[in-house]
Amino acid sequence: MEVRSVQVRLWISATGEVERWTILGDAAHDPRIMASFENMGNTLMNPALSGGVAVASTMMIEIFSDR
């Protein structure tokens, strides 16, 4: 099975830390894809803002491959 895209849901703290992440769909069963995201927790993100104040949020990203 060849995965053409990977959807990832991220839980981001008000300080921009990735607190949790989940790979969705068929890609979640591919050990190569899981391994490629194992350092996701070390990635700093820009937190969401509400009224100019940083707040925790969730984010969905999708990564495509054209191979």
N, CA, C and O atoms as a Tripos MOL2 file, in Angstrom:
@<TRIPOS>MOLECULE
protein
  268   267    67     0     0
PROTEIN
NO_CHARGES

@<TRIPOS>ATOM
      1 N           0.8420   -1.1780    0.0000 N.3       1 MET1
      2 CA          0.0000    0.0000    0.0000 C.3       1 MET1
      3 C           0.8880    1.2420    0.0000 C.2       1 MET1
      4 O           1.7570    1.3910    0.8600 O.2       1 MET1
      5 N           0.6720    2.1180   -0.9510 N.am      2 GLU2
      6 CA          1.4300    3.3580   -1.0250 C.3       2 GLU2
      7 C           0.5590    4.5050   -0.5340 C.2       2 GLU2
      8 O          -0.5440    4.7200   -1.0360 O.2       2 GLU2
      9 N           1.0560    5.2260    0.4370 N.am      3 VAL3
     10 CA          0.3280    6.3610    0.9950 C.3       3 VAL3
     11 C           0.7130    7.6130    0.2200 C.2       3 VAL3
     12 O           1.8970    7.9230    0.0900 O.2       3 VAL3
     13 N          -0.2780    8.3340   -0.2940 N.am      4 ARG4
     14 CA         -0.0350    9.5420   -1.0870 C.3       4 ARG4
     15 C          -0.1030   10.8120   -0.2460 C.2       4 ARG4
     16 O           0.4600   11.8360   -0.6320 O.2       4 ARG4
     17 N          -0.7800   10.7590    0.8930 N.am      5 SER5
     18 CA         -0.8320   11.9190    1.7760 C.3       5 SER5
     19 C          -0.9090   11.4390    3.2210 C.2       5 SER5
     20 O          -1.3400   10.3210    3.5020 O.2       5 SER5
     21 N          -0.4810   12.3090    4.1240 N.am      6 VAL6
     22 CA         -0.5020   12.0060    5.5440 C.3       6 VAL6
     23 C          -1.2040   13.1590    6.2410 C.2       6 VAL6
     24 O          -0.8340   14.3200    6.0680 O.2       6 VAL6
     25 N          -2.2140   12.8330    7.0240 N.am      7 GLN7
     26 CA         -2.9020   13.8370    7.8310 C.3       7 GLN7
     27 C          -2.4500   13.6710    9.2750 C.2       7 GLN7
     28 O          -2.4270   12.5640    9.8130 O.2       7 GLN7
     29 N          -2.0920   14.7930    9.8900 N.am      8 VAL8
     30 CA         -1.6080   14.7840   11.2640 C.3       8 VAL8
     31 C          -2.4080   15.8070   12.0630 C.2       8 VAL8
     32 O          -2.5450   16.9570   11.6450 O.2       8 VAL8
     33 N          -2.9280   15.3940   13.1970 N.am      9 ARG9
     34 CA         -3.5880   16.3170   14.1170 C.3       9 ARG9
     35 C          -2.6100   16.6290   15.2380 C.2       9 ARG9
     36 O          -2.0480   15.7220   15.8530 O.2       9 ARG9
     37 N          -2.4100   17.9180   15.5000 N.am     10 LEU10
     38 CA         -1.4780   18.3850   16.5280 C.3      10 LEU10
     39 C          -2.2450   19.0880   17.6380 C.2      10 LEU10
     40 O          -3.2020   19.8180   17.3830 O.2      10 LEU10
     41 N          -1.8150   18.8590   18.8650 N.am     11 TRP11
     42 CA         -2.3200   19.6040   20.0110 C.3      11 TRP11
     43 C          -1.1800   20.5180   20.4420 C.2      11 TRP11
     44 O          -0.1200   20.0430   20.8520 O.2      11 TRP11
     45 N          -1.3950   21.8240   20.3520 N.am     12 ILE12
     46 CA         -0.3380   22.8010   20.5770 C.3      12 ILE12
     47 C          -0.6710   23.6210   21.8260 C.2      12 ILE12
     48 O          -1.7840   24.1280   21.9630 O.2      12 ILE12
     49 N           0.2920   23.7450   22.7250 N.am     13 SER13
     50 CA          0.0860   24.5060   23.9590 C.3      13 SER13
     51 C           0.1630   26.0010   23.6810 C.2      13 SER13
     52 O           0.5380   26.4240   22.5870 O.2      13 SER13
     53 N          -0.1940   26.7900   24.6800 N.am     14 ALA14
     54 CA         -0.1160   28.2480   24.5550 C.3      14 ALA14
     55 C           1.3310   28.7210   24.4350 C.2      14 ALA14
     56 O           1.5770   29.8510   24.0130 O.2      14 ALA14
     57 N           2.2840   27.8740   24.7980 N.am     15 THR15
     58 CA          3.7020   28.2360   24.6480 C.3      15 THR15
     59 C           4.2750   27.7490   23.3180 C.2      15 THR15
     60 O           5.4510   27.9780   23.0340 O.2      15 THR15
     61 N           3.4590   27.0790   22.4970 N.am     16 GLY16
     62 CA          3.8960   26.6250   21.1770 C.3      16 GLY16
     63 C           4.4750   25.2250   21.1480 C.2      16 GLY16
     64 O           4.9730   24.7860   20.1120 O.2      16 GLY16
     65 N           4.4210   24.5130   22.2690 N.am     17 GLU17
     66 CA          4.9350   23.1440   22.2990 C.3      17 GLU17
     67 C           3.8950   22.1730   21.7340 C.2      17 GLU17
     68 O           2.7010   22.3080   22.0020 O.2      17 GLU17
     69 N           4.3520   21.2060   20.9620 N.am     18 VAL18
     70 CA          3.4700   20.1480   20.4770 C.3      18 VAL18
     71 C           3.3200   19.1600   21.6220 C.2      18 VAL18
     72 O           4.2380   18.3970   21.9230 O.2      18 VAL18
     73 N           2.1470   19.1820   22.2620 N.am     19 GLU19
     74 CA          1.9060   18.3320   23.4210 C.3      19 GLU19
     75 C           1.5580   16.9010   23.0240 C.2      19 GLU19
     76 O           1.8590   15.9430   23.7350 O.2      19 GLU19
     77 N           0.9190   16.7930   21.8740 N.am     20 ARG20
     78 CA          0.4570   15.4770   21.4140 C.3      20 ARG20
     79 C           0.2470   15.5610   19.9160 C.2      20 ARG20
     80 O          -0.0220   16.6360   19.3810 O.2      20 ARG20
     81 N           0.3690   14.4340   19.2400 N.am     21 TRP21
     82 CA          0.0820   14.3800   17.8110 C.3      21 TRP21
     83 C          -0.4250   12.9910   17.4680 C.2      21 TRP21
     84 O          -0.0830   12.0010   18.1150 O.2      21 TRP21
     85 N          -1.2440   12.9480   16.4410 N.am     22 THR22
     86 CA         -1.8150   11.6890   15.9720 C.3      22 THR22
     87 C          -1.8030   11.6780   14.4550 C.2      22 THR22
     88 O          -2.2220   12.6480   13.8230 O.2      22 THR22
     89 N          -1.3350   10.6070   13.8760 N.am     23 ILE23
     90 CA         -1.4120   10.4200   12.4290 C.3      23 ILE23
     91 C          -2.7350    9.7310   12.1410 C.2      23 ILE23
     92 O          -3.0840    8.7430   12.7880 O.2      23 ILE23
     93 N          -3.4570   10.2490   11.1830 N.am     24 LEU24
     94 CA         -4.8010    9.7600   10.8700 C.3      24 LEU24
     95 C          -4.8030    8.8820    9.6230 C.2      24 LEU24
     96 O          -3.9030    8.9690    8.7880 O.2      24 LEU24
     97 N          -5.8080    8.0510    9.5090 N.am     25 GLY25
     98 CA         -6.0090    7.2480    8.3040 C.3      25 GLY25
     99 C          -5.0350    6.0940    8.1640 C.2      25 GLY25
    100 O          -4.4300    5.6490    9.1400 O.2      25 GLY25
    101 N          -4.8900    5.6120    6.9200 N.am     26 ASP26
    102 CA         -4.0460    4.4540    6.6200 C.3      26 ASP26
    103 C          -2.5800    4.6810    6.9830 C.2      26 ASP26
    104 O          -1.8640    3.7340    7.3090 O.2      26 ASP26
    105 N          -2.1380    5.9320    6.9260 N.am     27 ALA27
    106 CA         -0.7350    6.2360    7.2230 C.3      27 ALA27
    107 C          -0.3640    5.8700    8.6560 C.2      27 ALA27
    108 O           0.8070    5.6200    8.9430 O.2      27 ALA27
    109 N          -1.3310    5.8350    9.5500 N.am     28 ALA28
    110 CA         -1.0680    5.5120   10.9560 C.3      28 ALA28
    111 C          -0.5860    4.0730   11.1310 C.2      28 ALA28
    112 O          -0.0360    3.7240   12.1750 O.2      28 ALA28
    113 N          -0.7920    3.2460   10.1170 N.am     29 HIS29
    114 CA         -0.3980    1.8330   10.1980 C.3      29 HIS29
    115 C           0.9330    1.5550    9.4940 C.2      29 HIS29
    116 O           1.3720    0.4070    9.4200 O.2      29 HIS29
    117 N           1.5640    2.5980    8.9840 N.am     30 ASP30
    118 CA          2.8240    2.4430    8.2590 C.3      30 ASP30
    119 C           3.9830    2.8050    9.1950 C.2      30 ASP30
    120 O           4.1370    3.9730    9.5500 O.2      30 ASP30
    121 N           4.8010    1.8260    9.6000 N.am     31 PRO31
    122 CA          5.8850    2.1150   10.5420 C.3      31 PRO31
    123 C           6.8950    3.1400   10.0310 C.2      31 PRO31
    124 O           7.4970    3.8570   10.8310 O.2      31 PRO31
    125 N           7.0900    3.2230    8.7230 N.am     32 ARG32
    126 CA          8.0200    4.2090    8.1690 C.3      32 ARG32
    127 C           7.5110    5.6310    8.3800 C.2      32 ARG32
    128 O           8.2760    6.5410    8.7020 O.2      32 ARG32
    129 N           6.2230    5.8010    8.1950 N.am     33 ILE33
    130 CA          5.6310    7.1260    8.3960 C.3      33 ILE33
    131 C           5.6350    7.4780    9.8750 C.2      33 ILE33
    132 O           5.9620    8.6080   10.2390 O.2      33 ILE33
    133 N           5.2800    6.5390   10.7230 N.am     34 MET34
    134 CA          5.2970    6.7840   12.1700 C.3      34 MET34
    135 C           6.7070    7.1870   12.6130 C.2      34 MET34
    136 O           6.8640    8.1070   13.4150 O.2      34 MET34
    137 N           7.7220    6.5100   12.0990 N.am     35 ALA35
    138 CA          9.1080    6.8120   12.4690 C.3      35 ALA35
    139 C           9.5070    8.2180   12.0080 C.2      35 ALA35
    140 O          10.2760    8.8990   12.6870 O.2      35 ALA35
    141 N           8.9910    8.6460   10.8680 N.am     36 SER36
    142 CA          9.3650    9.9660   10.3540 C.3      36 SER36
    143 C           8.8030   11.1000   11.2080 C.2      36 SER36
    144 O           9.2850   12.2300   11.1250 O.2      36 SER36
    145 N           7.8020   10.8150   12.0170 N.am     37 PHE37
    146 CA          7.2000   11.8380   12.8710 C.3      37 PHE37
    147 C           7.5820   11.6880   14.3440 C.2      37 PHE37
    148 O           7.0370   12.3960   15.1910 O.2      37 PHE37
    149 N           8.4990   10.7870   14.6620 N.am     38 GLU38
    150 CA          8.7820   10.5130   16.0690 C.3      38 GLU38
    151 C           9.3530   11.7130   16.8310 C.2      38 GLU38
    152 O           9.2380   11.7630   18.0550 O.2      38 GLU38
    153 N           9.9560   12.6670   16.1470 N.am     39 ASN39
    154 CA         10.4900   13.8590   16.8130 C.3      39 ASN39
    155 C           9.5430   15.0530   16.7680 C.2      39 ASN39
    156 O           9.9420   16.1770   17.0730 O.2      39 ASN39
    157 N           8.3050   14.8150   16.3940 N.am     40 MET40
    158 CA          7.3280   15.8980   16.2910 C.3      40 MET40
    159 C           7.1990   16.6590   17.6160 C.2      40 MET40
    160 O           6.9860   17.8720   17.6080 O.2      40 MET40
    161 N           7.3220   15.9780   18.7290 N.am     41 GLY41
    162 CA          7.2030   16.6200   20.0300 C.3      41 GLY41
    163 C           8.3040   17.6260   20.3160 C.2      41 GLY41
    164 O           8.1680   18.4360   21.2340 O.2      41 GLY41
    165 N           9.3850   17.5990   19.5610 N.am     42 ASN42
    166 CA         10.4820   18.5550   19.7350 C.3      42 ASN42
    167 C          10.3150   19.8080   18.8860 C.2      42 ASN42
    168 O          11.1410   20.7180   18.9440 O.2      42 ASN42
    169 N           9.2470   19.8520   18.1000 N.am     43 THR43
    170 CA          9.0170   20.9610   17.1810 C.3      43 THR43
    171 C           8.2460   22.0750   17.8810 C.2      43 THR43
    172 O           7.1980   21.8230   18.4760 O.2      43 THR43
    173 N           8.7520   23.2920   17.8140 N.am     44 LEU44
    174 CA          8.0280   24.4380   18.3630 C.3      44 LEU44
    175 C           7.1860   25.0750   17.2630 C.2      44 LEU44
    176 O           7.6330   25.2350   16.1270 O.2      44 LEU44
    177 N           5.9780   25.4280   17.6220 N.am     45 MET45
    178 CA          5.0390   26.0460   16.6900 C.3      45 MET45
    179 C           4.6860   27.4390   17.2150 C.2      45 MET45
    180 O           4.9270   27.7450   18.3830 O.2      45 MET45
    181 N           4.1230   28.2720   16.3610 N.am     46 ASN46
    182 CA          3.5510   29.5310   16.8240 C.3      46 ASN46
    183 C           2.1840   29.2120   17.4040 C.2      46 ASN46
    184 O           1.3540   28.6160   16.7170 O.2      46 ASN46
    185 N           1.9250   29.5930   18.6550 N.am     47 PRO47
    186 CA          0.6200   29.2860   19.2410 C.3      47 PRO47
    187 C          -0.4870   30.1140   18.5930 C.2      47 PRO47
    188 O          -0.2360   31.1600   17.9950 O.2      47 PRO47
    189 N          -1.7090   29.6230   18.7260 N.am     48 ALA48
    190 CA         -2.8650   30.3840   18.2630 C.3      48 ALA48
    191 C          -3.0430   31.6030   19.1610 C.2      48 ALA48
    192 O          -2.6180   31.6000   20.3160 O.2      48 ALA48
    193 N          -3.6640   32.6300   18.6300 N.am     49 LEU49
    194 CA         -3.9240   33.8370   19.4040 C.3      49 LEU49
    195 C          -5.4220   34.0790   19.4910 C.2      49 LEU49
    196 O          -6.1570   33.8880   18.5220 O.2      49 LEU49
    197 N          -5.8550   34.4980   20.6560 N.am     50 SER50
    198 CA         -7.2420   34.8990   20.8620 C.3      50 SER50
    199 C          -7.2080   36.2380   21.5820 C.2      50 SER50
    200 O          -6.8040   36.3150   22.7420 O.2      50 SER50
    201 N          -7.6270   37.2800   20.9020 N.am     51 GLY51
    202 CA         -7.5610   38.6070   21.4900 C.3      51 GLY51
    203 C          -6.1400   39.0540   21.7660 C.2      51 GLY51
    204 O          -5.8980   39.8280   22.6920 O.2      51 GLY51
    205 N          -5.1890   38.5640   20.9590 N.am     52 GLY52
    206 CA         -3.7940   38.9140   21.1200 C.3      52 GLY52
    207 C          -3.0650   38.1310   22.1920 C.2      52 GLY52
    208 O          -1.8990   38.4000   22.4820 O.2      52 GLY52
    209 N          -3.7600   37.1460   22.7910 N.am     53 VAL53
    210 CA         -3.1620   36.3310   23.8450 C.3      53 VAL53
    211 C          -2.9710   34.9090   23.3220 C.2      53 VAL53
    212 O          -3.8730   34.3460   22.7020 O.2      53 VAL53
    213 N          -1.8030   34.3350   23.5690 N.am     54 ALA54
    214 CA         -1.5240   32.9660   23.1290 C.3      54 ALA54
    215 C          -2.4310   31.9820   23.8660 C.2      54 ALA54
    216 O          -2.6050   32.0680   25.0810 O.2      54 ALA54
    217 N          -3.0090   31.0420   23.1040 N.am     55 VAL55
    218 CA         -3.8990   30.0280   23.6760 C.3      55 VAL55
    219 C          -3.5610   28.6580   23.0910 C.2      55 VAL55
    220 O          -2.9830   28.5540   22.0090 O.2      55 VAL55
    221 N          -3.9310   27.6220   23.8220 N.am     56 ALA56
    222 CA         -3.7650   26.2570   23.3170 C.3      56 ALA56
    223 C          -4.7280   26.0290   22.1520 C.2      56 ALA56
    224 O          -5.7870   26.6510   22.0790 O.2      56 ALA56
    225 N          -4.3500   25.1380   21.2510 N.am     57 SER57
    226 CA         -5.1990   24.8690   20.0920 C.3      57 SER57
    227 C          -4.8820   23.5030   19.5050 C.2      57 SER57
    228 O          -3.9210   22.8440   19.9020 O.2      57 SER57
    229 N          -5.7040   23.0980   18.5590 N.am     58 THR58
    230 CA         -5.4050   21.9150   17.7560 C.3      58 THR58
    231 C          -5.2340   22.3880   16.3150 C.2      58 THR58
    232 O          -5.7900   23.4080   15.9070 O.2      58 THR58
    233 N          -4.4580   21.6290   15.5640 N.am     59 MET59
    234 CA         -4.2010   21.9650   14.1730 C.3      59 MET59
    235 C          -4.1770   20.6710   13.3730 C.2      59 MET59
    236 O          -3.6540   19.6550   13.8310 O.2      59 MET59
    237 N          -4.7400   20.7180   12.1960 N.am     60 MET60
    238 CA         -4.6940   19.5840   11.2880 C.3      60 MET60
    239 C          -3.8250   19.9810   10.1040 C.2      60 MET60
    240 O          -4.0540   21.0100    9.4680 O.2      60 MET60
    241 N          -2.8180   19.1460    9.8130 N.am     61 ILE61
    242 CA         -1.9820   19.4050    8.6320 C.3      61 ILE61
    243 C          -2.0510   18.1830    7.7220 C.2      61 ILE61
    244 O          -2.2570   17.0610    8.1830 O.2      61 ILE61
    245 N          -1.8790   18.4150    6.4440 N.am     62 GLU62
    246 CA         -1.8460   17.3160    5.4740 C.3      62 GLU62
    247 C          -0.6160   17.5150    4.5900 C.2      62 GLU62
    248 O          -0.3810   18.5920    4.0430 O.2      62 GLU62
    249 N           0.1510   16.4450    4.4730 N.am     63 ILE63
    250 CA          1.3750   16.4530    3.6810 C.3      63 ILE63
    251 C           1.1550   15.5340    2.4920 C.2      63 ILE63
    252 O           0.7500   14.3840    2.6600 O.2      63 ILE63
    253 N           1.4190   16.0380    1.2850 N.am     64 PHE64
    254 CA          1.2030   15.2820    0.0610 C.3      64 PHE64
    255 C           2.5200   14.8120   -0.5490 C.2      64 PHE64
    256 O           3.5510   15.4670   -0.4000 O.2      64 PHE64
    257 N           2.4780   13.6940   -1.2240 N.am     65 SER65
    258 CA          3.6190   13.1830   -1.9760 C.3      65 SER65
    259 C           3.1910   12.9810   -3.4100 C.2      65 SER65
    260 O           2.0970   12.4800   -3.6700 O.2      65 SER65
    261 N           4.0450   13.3640   -4.3440 N.am     66 ASP66
    262 CA          3.6930   13.1790   -5.7470 C.3      66 ASP66
    263 C           4.4620   12.0220   -6.3680 C.2      66 ASP66
    264 O           4.4900   11.8810   -7.5910 O.2      66 ASP66
    265 N           5.0850   11.1930   -5.5370 N.am     67 ARG67
    266 CA          5.8180   10.0440   -6.0480 C.3      67 ARG67
    267 C           4.8920    8.8930   -6.3160 C.2      67 ARG67
    268 O           5.3370    7.8320   -6.7540 O.2      67 ARG67
@<TRIPOS>BOND
     1     1     2 1
     2     2     3 1
     3     3     4 2
     4     3     5 am
     5     5     6 1
     6     6     7 1
     7     7     8 2
     8     7     9 am
     9     9    10 1
    10    10    11 1
    11    11    12 2
    12    11    13 am
    13    13    14 1
    14    14    15 1
    15    15    16 2
    16    15    17 am
    17    17    18 1
    18    18    19 1
    19    19    20 2
    20    19    21 am
    21    21    22 1
    22    22    23 1
    23    23    24 2
    24    23    25 am
    25    25    26 1
    26    26    27 1
    27    27    28 2
    28    27    29 am
    29    29    30 1
    30    30    31 1
    31    31    32 2
    32    31    33 am
    33    33    34 1
    34    34    35 1
    35    35    36 2
    36    35    37 am
    37    37    38 1
    38    38    39 1
    39    39    40 2
    40    39    41 am
    41    41    42 1
    42    42    43 1
    43    43    44 2
    44    43    45 am
    45    45    46 1
    46    46    47 1
    47    47    48 2
    48    47    49 am
    49    49    50 1
    50    50    51 1
    51    51    52 2
    52    51    53 am
    53    53    54 1
    54    54    55 1
    55    55    56 2
    56    55    57 am
    57    57    58 1
    58    58    59 1
    59    59    60 2
    60    59    61 am
    61    61    62 1
    62    62    63 1
    63    63    64 2
    64    63    65 am
    65    65    66 1
    66    66    67 1
    67    67    68 2
    68    67    69 am
    69    69    70 1
    70    70    71 1
    71    71    72 2
    72    71    73 am
    73    73    74 1
    74    74    75 1
    75    75    76 2
    76    75    77 am
    77    77    78 1
    78    78    79 1
    79    79    80 2
    80    79    81 am
    81    81    82 1
    82    82    83 1
    83    83    84 2
    84    83    85 am
    85    85    86 1
    86    86    87 1
    87    87    88 2
    88    87    89 am
    89    89    90 1
    90    90    91 1
    91    91    92 2
    92    91    93 am
    93    93    94 1
    94    94    95 1
    95    95    96 2
    96    95    97 am
    97    97    98 1
    98    98    99 1
    99    99   100 2
   100    99   101 am
   101   101   102 1
   102   102   103 1
   103   103   104 2
   104   103   105 am
   105   105   106 1
   106   106   107 1
   107   107   108 2
   108   107   109 am
   109   109   110 1
   110   110   111 1
   111   111   112 2
   112   111   113 am
   113   113   114 1
   114   114   115 1
   115   115   116 2
   116   115   117 am
   117   117   118 1
   118   118   119 1
   119   119   120 2
   120   119   121 am
   121   121   122 1
   122   122   123 1
   123   123   124 2
   124   123   125 am
   125   125   126 1
   126   126   127 1
   127   127   128 2
   128   127   129 am
   129   129   130 1
   130   130   131 1
   131   131   132 2
   132   131   133 am
   133   133   134 1
   134   134   135 1
   135   135   136 2
   136   135   137 am
   137   137   138 1
   138   138   139 1
   139   139   140 2
   140   139   141 am
   141   141   142 1
   142   142   143 1
   143   143   144 2
   144   143   145 am
   145   145   146 1
   146   146   147 1
   147   147   148 2
   148   147   149 am
   149   149   150 1
   150   150   151 1
   151   151   152 2
   152   151   153 am
   153   153   154 1
   154   154   155 1
   155   155   156 2
   156   155   157 am
   157   157   158 1
   158   158   159 1
   159   159   160 2
   160   159   161 am
   161   161   162 1
   162   162   163 1
   163   163   164 2
   164   163   165 am
   165   165   166 1
   166   166   167 1
   167   167   168 2
   168   167   169 am
   169   169   170 1
   170   170   171 1
   171   171   172 2
   172   171   173 am
   173   173   174 1
   174   174   175 1
   175   175   176 2
   176   175   177 am
   177   177   178 1
   178   178   179 1
   179   179   180 2
   180   179   181 am
   181   181   182 1
   182   182   183 1
   183   183   184 2
   184   183   185 am
   185   185   186 1
   186   186   187 1
   187   187   188 2
   188   187   189 am
   189   189   190 1
   190   190   191 1
   191   191   192 2
   192   191   193 am
   193   193   194 1
   194   194   195 1
   195   195   196 2
   196   195   197 am
   197   197   198 1
   198   198   199 1
   199   199   200 2
   200   199   201 am
   201   201   202 1
   202   202   203 1
   203   203   204 2
   204   203   205 am
   205   205   206 1
   206   206   207 1
   207   207   208 2
   208   207   209 am
   209   209   210 1
   210   210   211 1
   211   211   212 2
   212   211   213 am
   213   213   214 1
   214   214   215 1
   215   215   216 2
   216   215   217 am
   217   217   218 1
   218   218   219 1
   219   219   220 2
   220   219   221 am
   221   221   222 1
   222   222   223 1
   223   223   224 2
   224   223   225 am
   225   225   226 1
   226   226   227 1
   227   227   228 2
   228   227   229 am
   229   229   230 1
   230   230   231 1
   231   231   232 2
   232   231   233 am
   233   233   234 1
   234   234   235 1
   235   235   236 2
   236   235   237 am
   237   237   238 1
   238   238   239 1
   239   239   240 2
   240   239   241 am
   241   241   242 1
   242   242   243 1
   243   243   244 2
   244   243   245 am
   245   245   246 1
   246   246   247 1
   247   247   248 2
   248   247   249 am
   249   249   250 1
   250   250   251 1
   251   251   252 2
   252   251   253 am
   253   253   254 1
   254   254   255 1
   255   255   256 2
   256   255   257 am
   257   257   258 1
   258   258   259 1
   259   259   260 2
   260   259   261 am
   261   261   262 1
   262   262   263 1
   263   263   264 2
   264   263   265 am
   265   265   266 1
   266   266   267 1
   267   267   268 2
@<TRIPOS>SUBSTRUCTURE
     1 MET1         2 RESIDUE 1 A MET
     2 GLU2         6 RESIDUE 1 A GLU
     3 VAL3        10 RESIDUE 1 A VAL
     4 ARG4        14 RESIDUE 1 A ARG
     5 SER5        18 RESIDUE 1 A SER
     6 VAL6        22 RESIDUE 1 A VAL
     7 GLN7        26 RESIDUE 1 A GLN
     8 VAL8        30 RESIDUE 1 A VAL
     9 ARG9        34 RESIDUE 1 A ARG
    10 LEU10       38 RESIDUE 1 A LEU
    11 TRP11       42 RESIDUE 1 A TRP
    12 ILE12       46 RESIDUE 1 A ILE
    13 SER13       50 RESIDUE 1 A SER
    14 ALA14       54 RESIDUE 1 A ALA
    15 THR15       58 RESIDUE 1 A THR
    16 GLY16       62 RESIDUE 1 A GLY
    17 GLU17       66 RESIDUE 1 A GLU
    18 VAL18       70 RESIDUE 1 A VAL
    19 GLU19       74 RESIDUE 1 A GLU
    20 ARG20       78 RESIDUE 1 A ARG
    21 TRP21       82 RESIDUE 1 A TRP
    22 THR22       86 RESIDUE 1 A THR
    23 ILE23       90 RESIDUE 1 A ILE
    24 LEU24       94 RESIDUE 1 A LEU
    25 GLY25       98 RESIDUE 1 A GLY
    26 ASP26      102 RESIDUE 1 A ASP
    27 ALA27      106 RESIDUE 1 A ALA
    28 ALA28      110 RESIDUE 1 A ALA
    29 HIS29      114 RESIDUE 1 A HIS
    30 ASP30      118 RESIDUE 1 A ASP
    31 PRO31      122 RESIDUE 1 A PRO
    32 ARG32      126 RESIDUE 1 A ARG
    33 ILE33      130 RESIDUE 1 A ILE
    34 MET34      134 RESIDUE 1 A MET
    35 ALA35      138 RESIDUE 1 A ALA
    36 SER36      142 RESIDUE 1 A SER
    37 PHE37      146 RESIDUE 1 A PHE
    38 GLU38      150 RESIDUE 1 A GLU
    39 ASN39      154 RESIDUE 1 A ASN
    40 MET40      158 RESIDUE 1 A MET
    41 GLY41      162 RESIDUE 1 A GLY
    42 ASN42      166 RESIDUE 1 A ASN
    43 THR43      170 RESIDUE 1 A THR
    44 LEU44      174 RESIDUE 1 A LEU
    45 MET45      178 RESIDUE 1 A MET
    46 ASN46      182 RESIDUE 1 A ASN
    47 PRO47      186 RESIDUE 1 A PRO
    48 ALA48      190 RESIDUE 1 A ALA
    49 LEU49      194 RESIDUE 1 A LEU
    50 SER50      198 RESIDUE 1 A SER
    51 GLY51      202 RESIDUE 1 A GLY
    52 GLY52      206 RESIDUE 1 A GLY
    53 VAL53      210 RESIDUE 1 A VAL
    54 ALA54      214 RESIDUE 1 A ALA
    55 VAL55      218 RESIDUE 1 A VAL
    56 ALA56      222 RESIDUE 1 A ALA
    57 SER57      226 RESIDUE 1 A SER
    58 THR58      230 RESIDUE 1 A THR
    59 MET59      234 RESIDUE 1 A MET
    60 MET60      238 RESIDUE 1 A MET
    61 ILE61      242 RESIDUE 1 A ILE
    62 GLU62      246 RESIDUE 1 A GLU
    63 ILE63      250 RESIDUE 1 A ILE
    64 PHE64      254 RESIDUE 1 A PHE
    65 SER65      258 RESIDUE 1 A SER
    66 ASP66      262 RESIDUE 1 A ASP
    67 ARG67      266 RESIDUE 1 A ARG
